Amino acid sequence: MKKAMVLIAAMTCLSLPAAGLAAPRGLPVGQCINMGNSLEPPTETGWGGHAIADADFANIAGAGFKTIRLPVRWDSHAAKNAPYTIEPAFLARVKHVVGAAQAAGLNVILDSHNFESMHSDPIGSAPRFAGIWKQIGVAFAGQPTATLWFELENEPHDKFTNANLLEALSPALAAVRATNPDRPVIIGGEYWSGIDSLATLTLPDDPNVYPTFHYYEPFQFTHQGAEWVDPSPPLGRAYGIGDDAERLVRDVQKIRDYTARTGLLPFMGETGAHTTVPLDQRVQYHAAVTKAFAPLGVGMCMWAYTNTFPFYDSDKKAWLPGLRGAVGLPDATTAPASAAASPAPVAAGERQPTAELQALDDSLPGTLINDPSALDWSTFGTIMKAKTVKSADIPGGGAAMQFTLQSLGVAAYDAGANVPIRTALRGKGEYVAAFWARTVKSDAPDGKGRIGVRFQQNVAPYAGFGDTVLTVGSEWQLYEIAATADRDVPRGQAVLGLQLAGARQTVEIGQMIIVEGAKSIRQAAAPAASAADPELPPQLVGKGDLLNDPANRDWLLYGEKQVAKATTTNVYGRVATLLTVSAAGANAYDAGAAVPLRDGIAVGDRLRIAILARTVSASTPDGQGKLAIRLQQNGAPYDGFADNILVVGPNWRLYQIGTTASLALAAGQGQLALHTAGAAQAIEIGPVYVLREGTPSAGMGE
């Protein structure tokens, strides 16, 4: 179970892949349920729940479930020093539970849950983690691979990211493979394995490794009132409002995209809603998620059997009405309507203007096209928490939305909010948005917040205009952006997008006023000035020492079928280069660019490569670009290391790769090669960064 994350959701059903296409490789999870909050607490009833009984598995199998997921907190039951011995009694208990589930005809996913040091120090904790998994592998080596699967670690987060995932997990995977060469092993990605982690999840080269993701979207709905979330999302959020439906369509497409790119079908390791949500709403939510994902063949593990987010009432010895039917299982019961049902929710942006709003409209230039009194903005992003704050000191009505970024996004649009607009946006129309904002705290070098703002469509391809990044100080101030539309956006799909993941920050945004047909709302309007771009983007500050000059665009460009063009971008750096390849080469290195390194590299140096890039066009099956990279000598024989292929999407993103140098490169004799001839494509590349993490190795030639 995740501690805190902000995700997004909706309702729809999409068709199966066309007949004749190769079926993606995935585990036959089917309908699955988590044995949550049983073997993760200090004792099985340590968090006020019920201990697992053997009879539970017959009950689960009888309900139609095919698989159980067994979260186990091995970390709390193993020695801190080598050989990291697991408590014999605890290991015996886990083996008994697994055997009881298998005896009932159920598949078992045996999971490592809440191994806290792996998340705070994944590389440093890898030896102990591997030592524990070595013992698990030995204990279960004789079990059939068709019914018992290992999941290495639940919901990587904090410092445990996709950039270091393989390095951190490889020792444990090797330990498992020593005794279980063919057993399915499951790996989830960063940010609590949210669905967006699949975009950059790289799995080991192992035919028996499978991907997973977790789905609690929207978090404001599924975790409302959850006492372990700080601050807890407020109670009362209904499901199916705002753009819930459209967002689920987009999330399902993310699975389609991942499957098309990798040939793998991930399964949903967790989904559910807290008991603070009325049962009828929980039933509605599960039905929507199942209807959307099941046609793709995605197996789904509900959180949970009993204890938290329960499907089964262990005290009454009864399944909760309606939930089994909602997830596609036989169920003669239906969920009761809420005892105090509230009026049907009104979609955000569809309220009729009140006399007060009409008076405000009359006082403004142009025409008011949103409801400034509403803060029911839809939020998105796996790394952000949002809540409403109220105070008489907040200008414009005494209320604001507070957004806390728990970590940096790869790009600013990885978390934020959409403010609904009541009308269509018309090409060549003039639009102004003004809002009160302040920064509570920020890890940006200047201590100020970063808010990206754009008028846009809230469905794919998310076309928009007026992109602006505001630098927000610590005092309340009225900020304003103005833009002329270069496209039409239909009514019901128009929003003002707020992109907030450009810094690790807490910002508050108050009353929002959006007007059509004006150039400014306030007198002497002037957008807040953006600070000069730092040498490093926020994600890389403090990560190490630069070995190249990101401002130096004097790259060696080569390839007969490649054309280079200088461009500009407002993301991190101001200069970019568009590399267009007219036809794929025999080798990816037949065209590309060479970024010079200023400093030397020694064998054993820990390095981080970060490249800001986007694909303008690509003649690849998924339409995404292929950028091969390599650290190498800048002269024959061009020996090198860190060979990787980046799959570059259509939006600006900072792609990061971690590596350990296996070859020394003297100062002035190294380069980062960017190979573009892997496809006919046009890739725009902004600033490039090569950093040495930690202290330079001794004896390195500078």
N, C-alpha and C positions, 0 to 999 in steps of 0.2 A: 504494500500500500504506500503510495507516495505521501510525503509530508506536506508539500505545498507546490502547486504548479497551476498555471493558468492556461487552459486549453479551450478549444472551440468545438461546436457541434451543430447538428441539424437533422432533418428528416427527409429521406428520399429513397428510391430504389433504382439501382442501375442494373443493366443486363449483363449476362455472362459474356466472356470473350467469344469472339466469332468462332464457329466450328472450323476445325482444321488447324488451328494454332496449337503449338506445343503447350501442354499443361505446365504451369509453373511448378517448381519443386517446393513442397511444403509438408509439414507434419499433419497427420490425420487427427487433429485435436478434437474436431467436432464441437459439440456443446460441452462446456467445461465449467467447473466451479472451484474457487479458491477455498482452502481450509484456513481462512484468515484469522489472525490473532490467536493462534493456538500454540505453535511452536516457535513464535518470535518473542513472546514475553519471557520474563525470568522463569515462570512456571506456566503450565498450560491454562491455568485460571488466573494468572497474574494480572491481567487487565480486565478482570470482572467477567470473563467469558466462560464458555463451556469447554471442558476437555473433550478431545476426540474419542469417540467410542467406536468399536468395531462395527456396531450395527448402523452407524451413520453411513457407511459406504454402501450397504444394501439399500438404504433409503435413497441415496443419491443415484445409484444405478437404476433403481426402480422408477425414478422420476424421468429417466431418459438421458441423463448426462453420460458422456462417454469417457471423460477425463477429469481428474482432479489435479489441481496445482497445490503443492505442499510447500509453503514458505517456511524456511528453517533458519533460525539465527545461530549458525554455527560459531560465529565470532565469540559469543558469550559462553561457549561450552568447550573451549579449546585453550590449551596452554599458550602463553605469550612467547615462549622461547622454543627453539627447535628441539625436537621434531614436531612441536605444536600439537601434542596429543589431544584428541577429542575425548571428552569424558565418556568412559565405556557405557555407563548407564544411559546417557543421553543418546549415544549412537544406537544402542540396542532399542531404545524407544522409537527412534526414527525408522529403523529397519522393521519393527513390528507394524507401525502405521502403514508403511509402504506395502508390506505383505498383505495386510488386511484389505487395503484398497484393491490390490491385484486379485485377491481371492474373490472379490465382488465383481470382477470382470472389468475393472476400470484401468485406463492408462494413468500413469503418474508422472507429473513434472516435478522433479525434486529440485528445489530452488535454494540458493543462498540469499538470505534476506537481511538487510540492515547490517552488513559488514562495514561498519562506519569508517574505519581507517582506510578502506579502499577508496572511499569518496573524498576524503581529505588529503590523502597521500597515496595515490594509486601505485606509483612506481615503488616507493619505499615499502609498501605493504604487500607487494606481489609475492615475495618469498613465503611469508606466513600463509597467505591466501592459497598459494600452490601447495604448501605442505598439508593444509587441511583438505583440499580437494584430492590430494594423493590418497589420503586415508578413506575418503568417501568412495573414490574409485575402486579401491581394494575391497571395501565392504560390500559393494554392489556389483562386482565384476561378473558374478555368475547369473545375474538377472537377465531376462530376455530383453533384447534391444527394441522389440516391437511394442513393449508396454511400459518401459521405464526410460525417461529422458532427463538429462541434467540441464539445469539453467544456472550458468556460472554466477551471475550476480544481478540482483534486482535493481532496476532504475538507477543507473549511473547518474551522478549529479555533482555539484560543487566542482572540485578540480579533476574529477573523473569524466573526461570528455571523449568525443569521437577521435580527437587528435592523438590521444595516448591510449585509447582503448585496447588496440591490438598488443601494444607493448606490455601493458599491465596484465592482460589476460593470457598472453601466450604461455607463461610458465605453468599456469593452472591447466590450460588445455593440454599441454604436453604431459603433465602429471596424470590427467584423466586418460589420455590416449595410451599410456604405458600399460594399462590394464583393461581399458575399454576402447579398443581401436575403432569400433564401428558404432558406438552408441551415439544417438542423436544428442547434440549439445546446442543449447539455445543461448543467443546473445542479443541483448537490447542495447540501445544507444543512449546518448547523453540527454540531459534535461529531463530526467525521470522517465526516459524511454517514451516521451511524447511522440506523436505521429510525425512531427517535423524532424525528429532525429533521423528518420529513415533517409532523408535527402543526402546526408553525408556519412551514413553508416557504412563502414567497410568491414567485411567479414574475413576471417582467415581462409586460406586456400585449402578447404577441407570439405569434401562432399557431404559430410554428415553434420554440418553446422547450419543452423536455421535462425532467421531473424524474428524478433518480436517487437511489439509496441504496446503502449497502454493508452486508454482512451477515457478521459474524464471531462469531456467537453460539453457545454461550457462549465468551467470550474466554478464560476459564480453560482451555477445551479446545483451541481453535484455535491459541492462541499459547503453549502450554506449552513451556517451554525456549527461547523465542525470545530470542536474545542481545541484540537491540536494545531489548528491553522491560526497563525497570528499575523495580521488581524483576520478574524473569521469573516468570510463573506456574509453579508446580511441576509436574514431570513426573508422569504416571500418571493424569491425570483422564480417565475413560472417557466416552464419549458415550451418551446415552440413560438416564442415571440421574436421580434426583431428579425435578424437574418439567420436564425438558427438553421432553417431549412437549407438556405443557400450555402452556408458554411459546411454543412455535412456533405453536400454535393462536392465541394472542393476537397474535403478530407478523403472521401472515397477515391477521387481522382489521384490523390497522392499515392494511394496503394496501387492503383493501375500504373502510374508512372514508375513506381519502384519495381513492380513486377516486370514491366516492359524493359527496364534498364538492366535488371539483374537475373531474370528468370526464376526468382524466388518469390514465394507467397508468404508474407509474415502473418503470424497469428496475434490476436489481441489477448495479451496476458492478463489484463485487468480492465474492467469497466463496471460502473455502478453509480449509485447515488446514496447519500447519507440518509439515515432514518429521520433526520429533521425535515426531509422532503416528504410531503403527503404521499401515501402509498399510490393513489391513482396517478400522480405525476411521475412517480418512479416507474410504474408500469408503462406509461406513455413514453418515457425516455428509453427504456430498454427495448420497447417495440420499434421505435424509430431507428435506434442504432443497429438492431438486428436486421431490420428490413433493408437498411442501406448496405451493410457489409456482407451479409450472408450470401447474396447472389454471386459474390466474387470467390466464394469458397473459404473465406476467412474464418478460422476457428476462433471462438470467443470464450474467455474464462471470466465468469461473473465474480465480482467481489461483493459478497462472499456467502459461504454456506450458512453460517450462524455467527454470533458475536457482533461483527460490525457490518453495516450495509446488508443485513441478512435477507436471505431467501427463505430460510427455515426458522421457525420459532421453536427452540429447543425446550422451552418451558411448557408450551402448549402442545408440543409434538405435532406441529402442523405446518405445512408450507404456506407462506403468505399468499393470499388470494391474488390471482392474476399474473404473478411474476413469471411462472413457468410458461404460461401461454405466450407472454410477451416475447420470450426468447425462442419460441418455436417448438416448445415441448408440449406433450399432451397435458391439458389442464381444463378441468370442468368448472373451475372457480373464476370469478371476476373480482377485480378490485372495487371496493366500495367507493362511492363519490366522497369527496372531502366533506367532513361534517359541517364546515362553515365555508362553503364554496364562495369564492370571490367572483365578481363579474368577469366575463371573458376578457382576457387581456387585449388591450388596443396596441396594434403594432406601432413600434417607435416611429415617430415622424408623421403619424396619421391623425393626431388630435385636431379637433376643430379649433380655430383661433378663438381665444376668449376676448372679452372686452379689454382686458389689460394688455394682451398681446397686440390687439388692434391699435390701442393707443401708442404702444411702443413702435409699431410699424409706421404710424402716422408721423412720428417724430424723427424717423430715420430717412436718409436719402435712399432712393431705390425702393425695392420691395423685400420685406422680411421673408425668408424661405426656410426657416427652421423654428423650433420652439426653444427659446432661450431659457425657459423655466424648467426644462427637462434635463436630467443628468442620466437618463437610462441609455447611455451609449453602450454599444457592444464592444467588448474587449477581446483581445487575441494575444497569443504568445505564451510559450511554455515557461518563461522566465520572469513573469511579472505578476504581482498581486495588486488588486485595485479595491478601493473602498470609498464610500462617501464620507466627507468630513463637513462639519457645520461649525460656524463661528460668526459672531457679529462683525469680526474684523475682515471677513472675506468680502471684497467689493462685489457689487452686482447681484446681491441677493442672499449672501450669508452662507452659501454652500459651494462645495467644489468636489471634484474627483481627485483622489490621491493615488498616484501610481508609483509603486516601488519596484525597481528593477533589481532582482536578486543577483543577476550576473549580466555580463555584456552579451548582446546578441552578435551573431556574425555580421548582420547588417541592421541598420536602424529600424527597418520595417519588420523585424522579427517579433516585436511586441508593440502594442499600442491600442488605440480605440478608434471607432468610427462614429462620427456624429451624424445622425440621419438628417437628410434634406427632404423637404416635403414636395419639391417640384422636380421636373426634369432640368438638366443643365443643357443649354443650347449653345452650339458652336458660334463663336464670335461674341457671345454674351460676356458682360463684365460682372465679376463677382468679388466680393470682399468678405473676409471672415475676421472678426475681432474677438479676443477673449482675454480674460484676466488669468494670470499665471504667476507662479513663483517657484523657486527651487528650495526644497528643504535641505537636501544634501546631494552632493555629486562628487564622484571620484575623478571627474575630468580635471586636467591640470590647472584650469582657472577656477575650479570650484563651482562652475555654473552648469546649469542643466542644458540639455539639447532636446528640442522638440522639432521633429520634421512635420511639415504640414503640406497637404496636397488635396485638391478636389479630385474625386475619382469615382469609378464604378466599383461596386462592392462584390462583383462576380468576375470570374476570369474573362479577359486577361488583365483585369484591374487597371484598365487604361485611365489616365488622369492627366492633370496639368497643374501649373502653378507651384511646382515643387520648391519649397523654401525650408531652410533649417534656421530656427530661431535659437539664439543664445539667451537663456533665461536666468536672471539674477535672483537674489534671495528675498527681495521685496516685491510685494504685489505690484504688477504693472500691466497696463493694457497693451497687448500685442495685436498687430494687424498685418494681414497679407492681402494683396489684391492680385487678380489674375484675369486674363482674357481667355475664354474657353477656345480650344482648338478642335473640339469634338462634341458630339451630342452624347449625353448619358440619360437613359430613360428614367422616368419617374419610378420610384421604388428601388432603384439601384444607385441613386446618387447619395454620396456621403462626403463629409470632410474627414479625411484620414489623418490621424495623429500618430506619428512614428516615434517611438520612445526608447528604442533599444540602442541608441547611439552613445549612451554612457550608463555606467552603473550609478543609479540616481533615484531620488525620490522627488517627484515634482507634483504640484497641485495645479489643476486647471479648473477655473470657475466658469462663470456665465459665458456662453458662446452665442455670438450674434452673427448670422450669415445673411448677406444681402445681395440681391441681383440688381444690376442696373446702376451701379455707383462705382466710383474709383476709390472712395474712402468713406469711412464712417465717422471718424473723428477729425477735428481741425488739425491742420499741420501734421497730417499723418505721415509717419515714416517707419517702415519696418525696423524692428530691433536689429542692430548690426551683429553679424556673426563674427565670432573671434577668428583670427587667422588659423589656418590649419596647423596642427602640431606636427612635429617631425614624425611621430608615430600615431596611428589611430589608437583610440582608447583601449581596444582589446590587447594591444601589444605593449602598452606602457608597463615598465617594470619587468618585462619578460626576458630581457637580456640585452646584450650589446650589439648594435648594428654593425654588420660586416660590409654593407654596401651603402651607397648614397641614393635614397629613394628619389631625390630630386634630379638625379643625373639620368636623362633620357637618351644619352649618347650610346644607345645599344647598337650592337652589330646585327643588322637585319640582312637576311639572306633567303634565297629560294627564288627560282625563276617564275614560279606560279603564285608568288605572294606579292601583294601590294600593301604598303604601309601608309597610314594617314594619321596625322596628329589630330587629336580631338580634345575636348575638355569634359570634365565631370565635376559635380558638386559633392561627390562622396569621398571624404578623407583628403584626397589630393585634387589638384586643379587640372592636371594634365594626364592624358591617356593616349594610347596608340591603338588604332584600329588595324588589325592584321587580317587581310582578306586573302584566302587561298582559293584559286579558281578550280582546282581539281586535286583530289587526294594523291599523295605521292606513294611510291613504293615503300617508303619508310616515313615515320612521323617526323624524323629529323631532316627531311628533304627541304623543309622551310621552317623559318622561325626567327627567334631573336636571342641574343646572348647578353645578359645583364652582368656587367663587370663587378667583381668583388674587390673591395678596397683592402681588406685585411685577410690574413691567412687563416687556415684551418688545420688543426692537428687531429690525428687519429684519436678517436674517443670523445671528441667534442660533441656535446648535445646541441643540436641546431633546431631552429624553427624557421620554416619558409612560409611566408604569407604573401598572397597575390590577390589583388583586387581586380576582378574581371567579370565580364558578362558576355553572353553570346548574342550577337545581332541576328545571325542566321546560321543554319547548319544543315547539310544534306545527310543527316543521320536519322535512324528510325525514330528516335524520340525528340529530334529537333534540338538536341543539346550539343554543345561543342565539346571537342576532345583536345585538351591541352596537356601534352606530355612534358614533364619537367625533369631536370637532372642537374646535380652539382658536379662540375667537371673541370678538367684543365682547359685553358683557353688556347691550347695549341696541340698539335699531334703528339701522342695518339689519342688525345681527348679522353683519357681514363677518368672515371667518375663513380658516383654512387647516388643513392636516394632517388632512384628511378620511380616515378609515379605518373599516373594518368589522371588528371582532374576532369571530372564531368561538369562542364560549366553551363549553368542555367541562364535564362534570359534577363534576370535581374542582377544588379550589382551585388556582389557578395565577396567577402574576404575569405578566401580559401587558405587553410592552414595545414601544414604537414610538419610533424615532428620526426627527427631522424638522428642517428648517431653516426658521426663521420667514420668511414672505414678506409679513408685515403687522405693523406696530407696534401693540402694545396697551399703553396707559398703565397705570401702577399703579392698582389698584382698578377698572379698567374691562375686565378680561379674565376669561374663564371657560373651563373645560373642559366642553364639553357632552357628556353621555352620553345618546344617543338610543335608546330601548328599543322603539319601536312598529314595528319591522321584522317582528315576528311576535307571535303570542299566546305568551307565555313568562313565566317567573319567573326572574330573574337576581339573584343575591346579590352585592353589591359591597362589598368591604372597603375598606381604605385606598387612597387615590389619591395619586399623586405626580407633580408636574410639576417637572422640573429643568432648569436651564441648565447645559450642559456647558462647561467651560473658563472663560475670563475674560469678564465681561460686555462687551457692545459699547459703544463710546464714544457718548456723547450720549443714552443711554437715559434716559427720564424715569422717575423713581422716585416 
